[in-house]
Amino acid sequence: MRTEAQSKSKEGLPYGNLLTELIMDASVDAICYEPTSMRLSPINNGTCRLSLAHGSTSQRPPAAPQHSGGMTWEQQDTRTLLEMEHNILHVMERAVAPIISSVAAMDKRFEKIESMQLELKKTNDEGH
């Protein structure tokens, strides 16, 4: 998998490899994650507390997640987390790729500045 920055710049290669490893590590962590119990989102958790406070303990809170497609609550929870992590990683990659190409360009400019400074120093040393 090559990032846009890797395609544009030879200097971007190490940064692109780092980004790829980061994404792959996060994907492995997401796949290995298996929740042991159902967790309510903050909104559902608050709704559940509100329903209990009003004495409606015999009913499921209106905002509670619904069981669907023959999947267990844990499978739904895992699937939701994987989708969220995928979206976060995608956004992160889109945000980091321009930075990678910018850093590569800055490194190249820095090398030019260093070489010009060395030339000036040599010229200055030869003049004295």
N, C-alpha and C positions, 0 to 999 in steps of 0.2 A: 504494500500500500504506500503510494507516494503522495505527499501533501503538495499543495500548490507551490509552496515556498521551495520545496525540494526541486520541483520542475524548473523553477525560474533561476535558482542560484546554486552554484556548487558549494558556497559557504553555508547554505541553509541545511545541508545534509545532516550534520550532527544534531542540529536542533529538531529537524524533522524526525530523525530516529528517536530522539528523546520523547517527542510528542506521541509517536506511534506506540512506543513502549508504555507510556502513561495510559493511553487509551486501552491498550490490550490488557494491562494490569487491572484497570477499572472494570473491564468487561469480565475478566475471570472472577474478580471479587463479586460482581453482580450475579454471575451464574451460580457461584458457590453459596450465595446467601439463601438460607431456608429459614423463614420465620417459624417459631414454635407455637405462636398463638396469634389470633386475629388482633390487629391493632386498629383502633378507630382513628380517623384523621382528627385534627383539632376541632374542626367544625362539627363532625359527628359526635365526638366526645363531649363537646359542649351541649349539643342537642340532647344527648343521652342524659347528662346531668340535669338539664332543664326539665326533661320529661319526668325523671325520678322525683324532682323537687315538687312537681305538680301532682304527684301521686298516680301517675299513669304507668306504673311498673309492669302491668300485665300486657302492655303493647310494646311492639318494637318501635323505637324512635323513628319519626318520619324520615330523617336524613340518613338512617343506617344503610350501609351498603347491601345491595340485593345479591343473592346467590344466582349465578347465571351460567348457562352453558355446561352444566355438569361439572364445573370446577369447584374444588373445595375453597373455603375462605382463604386458606394459606396460599393456594395456587393463584387466586385472584390478587392477593396482596403481593406476592412475589412478581407476578406479571406487571402489576402497576408500578412497582419499584423499578423493575427492569426498563419499562418504557420511560419512566422519569429519568433514570440514569442515562439512558441512550440519548434522550433529548438534551440533557445537561452536557454530555460529552460532545454532541454535535455542535451545540452553541459554543462550547469552550474551544473546539477545534477551529470554528469559524473566527473566533475572537483572537486566538493565538497565532494562526497562520500569518496574518499581516505583520504581527510583531516579529515573527521569525524572519520574514523577508526584510523588515526594517533593520533588525539587528545584523543580519548578514551584510546589508548595504553599509551600515555604520562601520562594521569591522573593516570592510574594503577601504572606505574613506580614511579610517584611522591608519591603516597600513600605508596609504599614500602620504598622509601627513608625516608619519614617522620617517619614511624614506626621504621626503623633502627636507625634514629637519637634519637628517644625517648628511645630506648633500650640502646644506648650508653650513653645517659645522665643519665639514671637510674643507669647504671653500674658505671659511673663516680661518681655520687652522693653517692652511697653505698661505694665506695672505700675511700672516704674522711671522 
